[in-house]
């Protein structure tokens, strides 16, 4: 089976999307760099950057010992560093940072598994999904003290995808607490946990807030295609858009994808576009 990956850009003004680059192999999870020039993605454990408009060939980002990076990677707000989730020799994912241009990674979380999703705009804290008991739950870590804090409880099921709002006051995430996977929001200290979506036929994952703080885009799987706590590849999925103030979400794209499509924040710096990956599978 061969995977064809199509990097696409959705434009909010025209309400349309277009393919900017096609790869005859699996790539995942584009980030848009803060300067607007690059899309960062992972493939076969390594990171690459490509021009946002799809021109030229991708450039390998040297990552030292981190050669098994998954699709959990985030760019710092100043654009100088990339944080990654790398599976070490023991096969366990931990979080590291490295220079944007490439270099030797620095370990952030000594415990694992830790799957990165958010980096506070102050760059003093990170948010991630971590397995520390019998379930994956949302954690944050103070990068100055190294102190890790859990914000959701394992008894209430999988919570994942924590990402900071541009102001840094909130964390958006997804949680299976009420049955299906839904989008939630809480303050960055873990208080005021609030359910945002209430879909009865969709499992919603990975909410990403636009840089201007106005919009949230997320991916949703159709109920019955998988378990609520699964996010698998090669599924018919939808991308949905909702105001950050809440309200009724709207489906803006239907595609074949899932895992790898939009795991990380991929908004353009001007909040007018976002990137995602759709897939074709050939026998």
Secondary structure by P-SEA (a helix, b strand, c coil): cbbbbbbbbbbccccbbbbcccccccccbbbbccccccccccccccccccccccccbbbbccccccccccccccccccccbbbbbbbccccbbbbbbbcccccbbbbccccccbbbccccccccbbbbbbbcccbbbbbbbcccccbbbbccccccccccccccccccccccccccccccbbbbbbcccccccccccccccbbbcbbbbccccccccccccccccccccccccccbbbbbbbbccccbbbbcccccccccccccccccccccccccccccccc
